[in-house]
Amino acid sequence: MARVRIEYYGCSANVADAEMMAGILKEKGYEIVDNNEDINLLVTCTVKDATSNRMIDRIKKLSKKPLVVAGCFAKAEYKRVEKLNPNASIVSPDAIDRIDDVVSKTLKRDRVVILEGSNNKIDLPRIRVNPIISIVEIASGCLSECTFCETKNAKGWLRSYHPNDIIRSISKDVKQGCKEIWITSTDNGAYGRDLGFDLPSLLKMIDSIDGDFKVRVGMMNPIFMNSMIEELIEAFRSDKIFKFLHIPVQSGSDKILHLMKRNHKVELYFDIVKRFRREIRDISIATDIIVGFPNENEEDFNATLYLIKESKPDVVNISKYSARPNTEAIIMEQVDRKVINERSNILHRLVKSITLEENKRWIDWKGSILVDEIKDDGIQGRNFAYKPIFIRDKQPRLGEYIDVKVIKALPTSLLAEKI
């Protein structure tokens, strides 16, 4: 059979899609390779301008051979893909179960375009990027209408997967040796609202699964957390759940949040952070910030700086705003690019100083970490709060627990020595 090279970009859901397409193709007899391929499969992202430009560049460079373009860019900007490569096949994120047929026809120079689909991604085979990490997508799409987001055009409205299917999939992955379970979707906080179910109930079901594993709960928008915060906190008390909360606020200005159609106010973000920190000791807080959203003035930006100073998140994902096609924000009053760059630099410096100080609190901490990555000069593990901890010892293997002592803090990680 033919040799397929798979290249992927973007979020953990895209990584999972790449894993599943690799699994499907391998079961059908294709060879998954890193080079000397007969056909390229590109799993794309469309979240930012820089990412979009990267996708355009990769499509051009991979077009010397038969090409299948999958992922969010393929769905949201399929006409652009067609202009870049009229012969490339296109597969939407909800149609990856048909990748075998698409690859087969593309190899015969028969172009295929599938922009719609409804496959349940729970039961698909996969080849994992990391053998101890199971990425479980619990839903497709979301309930939000953010004015900056092009991903909604690719993934549409919320379609939650049945909890029994999710539990069956995780149970199987744990039996196969997975130690980290990543619960992911466009917005985990909205999970189950189309089924009359909710995320805390799902987490309690996961907690009941036998086995030695930890769960990383992915991003939850503040607006959907508010009605279930008590249940969420109770679920997070489980020893099987990493004490890690990803709650994207996007701006410290209520005016900007309104223009973004985020449907929450800054006060809600503060309330959620305070509640979790009070109830779950040493929990890690991650958030996202968009710098330079249309109509953002100095007062709005200063409000964001204040939010970061006051809430002191452990992780801040900073994005410089870029107008995405077919979004409401593209017609709003844009902020000068030079101003956006200046504000981004200021925020980066602030975040670096705050995260360094917060990480210094972990110096001399002793405890167990789960080894989840092997690096050239050592290993990386995660502690109960999902802190990335590095040691320069190559003996531990993936999936092992080791006891360490933190000896140094960096802005984004901790250095430790093996006890």
C-alpha positions in Angstrom: 0.0 0.0 0.0 0.9 3.6 -0.3 3.1 5.6 2.1 1.3 8.5 3.9 3.0 11.4 5.7 0.8 13.2 8.2 1.6 16.8 9.4 -0.6 18.5 12.0 -1.0 21.9 13.6 -3.1 23.5 16.3 -4.9 22.4 19.4 -5.0 19.0 21.1 -8.2 18.1 19.2 -6.2 18.5 16.0 -3.5 16.2 17.4 -6.3 13.7 18.2 -7.7 13.9 14.7 -4.2 13.3 13.2 -3.8 10.3 15.6 -7.2 8.8 14.5 -6.6 9.3 10.8 -3.2 7.6 11.2 -5.0 4.8 13.0 -7.6 4.4 10.3 -5.1 4.4 7.5 -2.8 1.9 9.1 -5.7 -0.5 9.7 -6.4 -0.2 5.9 -2.9 -1.2 5.1 -1.3 2.2 4.5 2.2 2.9 5.8 2.6 6.0 8.0 6.0 7.5 7.3 8.1 10.6 8.0 9.6 10.9 4.5 9.6 9.4 1.0 5.8 9.6 1.1 3.4 9.0 -1.8 0.8 11.4 -0.4 0.7 14.1 2.2 -2.1 14.6 4.8 -2.1 18.1 6.3 -4.2 18.7 9.4 -4.7 22.5 9.6 -5.6 25.2 12.1 -7.1 28.6 11.4 -7.1 30.3 14.8 -4.8 33.2 13.9 -3.4 35.1 10.9 0.1 33.8 11.6 -1.2 30.2 11.7 -3.3 30.8 8.6 -0.2 32.0 6.8 1.7 29.0 7.9 -1.1 26.7 6.5 -0.9 28.5 3.2 2.9 28.0 3.1 2.6 24.3 3.9 -0.1 23.7 1.3 2.1 25.3 -1.3 5.2 23.3 -0.3 3.3 20.0 0.0 1.6 20.3 -3.4 4.4 18.6 -5.3 2.7 15.3 -4.4 -0.9 14.3 -3.9 -2.4 16.2 -1.0 -5.3 15.9 1.4 -6.0 19.0 3.5 -8.0 18.4 6.7 -8.8 20.4 9.8 -10.3 23.8 10.5 -8.6 25.8 7.8 -9.7 23.2 5.2 -13.4 23.6 6.3 -13.5 27.4 7.0 -11.4 28.5 4.0 -11.9 25.7 1.5 -12.2 28.1 -1.4 -8.7 29.4 -0.5 -7.4 25.9 -0.4 -8.9 25.3 -3.9 -7.1 28.3 -5.2 -3.8 27.2 -3.7 -4.1 23.7 -5.0 -7.1 22.9 -7.2 -6.2 19.2 -7.1 -6.0 18.9 -3.3 -8.8 16.9 -1.6 -10.5 18.6 1.4 -11.9 16.9 4.6 -13.8 18.7 7.3 -13.0 17.9 11.0 -16.3 16.0 11.3 -15.6 13.7 8.4 -12.2 12.2 9.3 -13.8 8.7 9.5 -13.9 8.8 5.7 -10.1 9.5 5.3 -9.4 6.0 3.9 -11.7 6.7 0.9 -10.4 10.2 0.5 -6.7 9.1 0.4 -7.5 6.2 -1.9 -9.2 8.5 -4.5 -6.7 11.3 -4.2 -3.8 8.9 -5.0 -5.7 8.1 -8.2 -5.9 11.9 -8.9 -9.6 11.9 -8.2 -10.2 15.0 -6.0 -12.6 14.6 -3.1 -14.3 17.4 -1.1 -16.2 16.6 2.1 -17.3 19.7 4.0 -19.9 18.1 6.2 -19.9 15.1 8.4 -21.2 13.8 11.7 -18.8 11.1 12.7 -18.4 10.1 16.4 -14.7 10.2 17.1 -14.8 8.1 20.2 -14.4 4.7 18.7 -11.9 5.4 15.9 -8.6 3.6 15.9 -5.5 5.7 16.5 -1.7 5.9 16.5 -0.8 8.0 19.5 1.9 10.8 19.3 2.7 10.0 22.9 2.0 6.4 24.0 1.0 7.4 27.5 -1.3 10.3 26.6 -4.9 9.7 25.5 -6.6 12.7 23.9 -10.3 12.3 24.3 -12.5 14.7 22.4 -15.8 14.8 24.3 -17.7 17.1 21.9 -17.5 18.9 18.5 -18.4 22.6 18.2 -19.6 25.0 20.9 -22.4 27.2 22.0 -20.6 30.5 21.8 -20.6 33.1 19.0 -17.3 35.0 19.7 -16.9 37.7 17.1 -13.2 37.0 16.6 -13.4 33.2 16.1 -13.2 31.5 12.7 -13.1 28.0 14.3 -16.9 28.2 14.8 -17.2 28.3 11.0 -15.3 25.0 10.9 -16.8 23.1 13.8 -20.3 24.6 14.1 -22.7 24.2 17.0 -22.2 21.9 20.0 -22.6 18.2 19.5 -21.7 16.3 22.6 -20.7 12.6 22.5 -22.6 10.2 24.8 -20.9 9.8 28.2 -21.1 6.0 28.0 -19.1 6.1 24.8 -16.5 8.4 26.4 -16.1 6.2 29.5 -15.7 3.1 27.3 -13.0 4.8 25.3 -11.1 6.0 28.3 -11.3 2.6 30.0 -9.8 1.0 26.9 -7.0 3.6 26.7 -6.2 3.1 30.4 -5.9 -0.7 29.9 -3.6 0.0 26.9 -1.2 1.9 29.3 -2.3 5.5 29.0 -1.4 7.5 32.1 -2.6 11.0 31.1 -6.2 11.5 29.8 -6.7 14.8 28.1 -10.4 15.8 28.1 -10.7 18.2 25.1 -13.2 20.0 23.0 -13.9 23.6 21.7 -15.4 24.4 25.1 -15.5 21.7 27.8 -17.7 23.8 30.0 -20.6 23.5 27.4 -20.3 19.7 27.3 -23.6 17.8 27.6 -25.9 20.8 27.4 -27.4 19.3 24.2 -27.8 15.9 26.0 -29.2 17.1 29.4 -25.9 16.2 31.0 -22.9 18.2 32.2 -19.1 18.1 32.7 -19.0 17.4 36.5 -21.2 14.3 36.0 -18.8 13.1 33.3 -15.8 13.7 35.5 -17.4 11.7 38.3 -17.9 8.8 35.9 -14.3 9.0 34.8 -13.2 9.0 38.4 -14.9 5.7 38.9 -12.8 4.0 36.2 -10.3 1.5 37.6 -6.7 2.2 36.9 -3.7 4.4 37.5 -4.2 7.6 35.5 -4.6 11.3 35.8 -7.0 13.6 33.9 -6.2 17.0 32.5 -9.4 18.9 32.0 -9.1 21.3 29.0 -10.5 24.8 28.4 -13.8 25.9 29.9 -15.3 29.3 29.1 -16.4 31.2 32.2 -20.0 31.7 31.2 -20.7 27.9 31.3 -18.9 27.3 34.5 -21.0 29.6 36.6 -24.0 27.4 36.9 -22.0 24.3 37.9 -19.1 25.7 39.9 -20.0 23.8 43.1 -20.2 20.5 41.3 -17.0 21.2 39.3 -15.0 22.0 42.5 -16.2 18.7 44.0 -15.2 16.8 40.9 -11.7 18.5 41.0 -11.1 17.1 44.5 -10.6 13.7 43.0 -7.0 12.4 43.1 -7.3 11.4 39.5 -7.8 14.9 38.3 -4.9 17.3 37.8 -5.4 20.5 39.8 -5.2 22.5 36.6 -8.0 24.9 35.5 -7.9 26.6 32.0 -10.4 29.5 32.0 -9.9 31.9 29.1 -10.9 35.4 30.0 -9.5 37.1 26.8 -9.6 40.7 28.2 -9.7 42.6 31.4 -12.2 45.1 30.0 -16.0 44.5 30.1 -16.4 46.8 27.1 -14.1 44.6 25.0 -15.7 41.4 26.3 -19.0 42.7 25.2 -17.7 43.4 21.7 -16.2 39.9 21.7 -19.6 38.5 22.6 -18.0 36.5 25.3 -21.1 36.7 27.5 -19.2 37.0 30.7 -17.8 39.9 32.7 -14.4 40.3 34.4 -16.0 39.8 37.8 -17.1 36.3 36.9 -13.6 35.3 36.0 -12.3 36.7 39.3 -15.0 34.9 41.3 -14.2 31.5 39.7 -10.5 31.9 40.2 -11.0 32.9 43.9 -13.4 30.0 44.5 -11.1 27.4 43.0 -8.0 28.7 44.8 -9.9 28.7 48.1 -11.2 25.2 47.7 -8.4 23.4 45.7 -5.0 24.0 47.3 -2.2 25.0 44.9 -4.3 24.7 41.8 -2.7 26.0 38.6 -4.7 28.6 36.7 -4.3 29.1 33.0 -6.0 31.8 31.0 -5.9 33.3 27.5 -5.6 37.0 26.5 -6.2 38.6 23.1 -4.2 41.9 22.8 -5.4 44.6 20.5 -9.0 43.5 19.8 -10.9 46.2 17.8 -11.7 49.3 19.7 -9.3 48.4 22.5 -7.9 51.7 24.0 -5.3 52.3 26.7 -7.9 52.1 29.4 -9.0 48.7 28.2 -5.5 47.4 27.9 -4.6 48.7 31.4 -7.7 46.8 32.7 -6.1 43.6 31.3 -2.8 44.4 33.0 -4.7 44.9 36.2 -6.5 41.6 35.8 -3.2 39.7 35.3 -1.6 41.5 38.3 -4.5 40.7 40.6 -5.3 37.1 39.5 -1.7 36.0 39.0 -2.4 33.1 36.6 0.3 30.4 36.3 -0.1 30.2 32.6 -1.1 33.0 30.2 -1.6 32.3 26.5 -1.1 35.6 24.7 -2.4 36.2 21.2 -2.1 39.4 19.2 -5.5 40.1 17.5 -5.7 39.4 13.8 -8.8 39.7 11.8 -10.1 36.4 10.6 -12.3 36.0 7.5 -16.1 35.7 7.9 -16.0 37.0 11.5 -17.9 39.9 12.9 -14.8 41.6 14.3 -13.3 42.0 10.9 -15.5 45.0 10.2 -14.9 46.7 13.6 -12.4 49.6 14.1 -9.0 47.9 14.0 -6.2 48.8 16.4 -2.9 49.9 14.7 -0.5 47.0 14.4 2.4 48.9 16.0 0.2 49.5 19.0 -0.8 45.9 19.2 2.9 44.8 19.1 3.8 47.3 21.8 1.0 46.2 24.1 1.9 42.5 23.5 5.5 43.2 24.6 4.3 44.9 27.7 2.0 42.1 28.6 4.6 39.4 27.9 7.1 41.1 30.3 4.4 41.4 33.0 3.4 37.7 32.6 7.0 36.6 32.7 7.7 38.4 35.9 4.5 37.2 37.6 4.8 33.5 36.5 8.4 33.5 37.7 7.4 34.8 41.1 4.6 32.3 41.4 6.9 29.4 40.4 9.4 30.4 43.1 6.8 29.3 45.6 7.5 25.7 44.5 11.2 25.8 45.3 12.0 23.0 47.8 8.7 21.3 47.0 9.1 17.5 47.3 6.7 15.1 45.7 5.8 12.7 42.9 5.7 13.5 39.2 4.5 11.5 36.3 7.0 11.3 33.5 5.2 12.3 30.3 8.0 13.4 27.9 11.6 12.3 27.1 13.9 15.1 26.0 17.4 15.2 24.7 18.9 16.3 28.0 16.5 14.7 30.5 12.8 14.1 31.2 9.7 16.2 31.8 7.1 15.2 34.4 3.9 16.7 35.8 3.0 17.0 39.5 -0.5 17.0 40.9 -1.0 20.7 39.8 0.2 19.8 36.2 3.4 21.9 36.7 6.0 21.0 34.1 9.0 19.8 36.0 12.3 18.9 34.4 15.2 16.7 35.7 18.4 15.8 33.9 18.0 12.1 34.5 17.3 9.9 31.5 16.7 6.7 33.4 13.0 7.1 34.2 10.7 5.9 31.4 7.4 7.3 30.1 4.6 6.6 32.4 6.7 6.1 35.5 6.2 8.0 38.8 9.4 9.4 40.4 10.0 11.5 43.6 11.7 14.8 43.1 12.7 18.0 44.8 12.3 21.4 43.0 15.6 23.3 43.0 15.0 26.2 40.6 12.1 28.2 39.1 11.8 29.5 35.6 8.9 31.5 34.2 7.2 28.6 32.5 8.6 25.5 34.3 10.4 24.1 37.3 13.8 22.3 37.5 14.2 19.5 40.0 16.5 16.7 41.1 15.6 13.1 41.6 15.2 12.0 45.3 
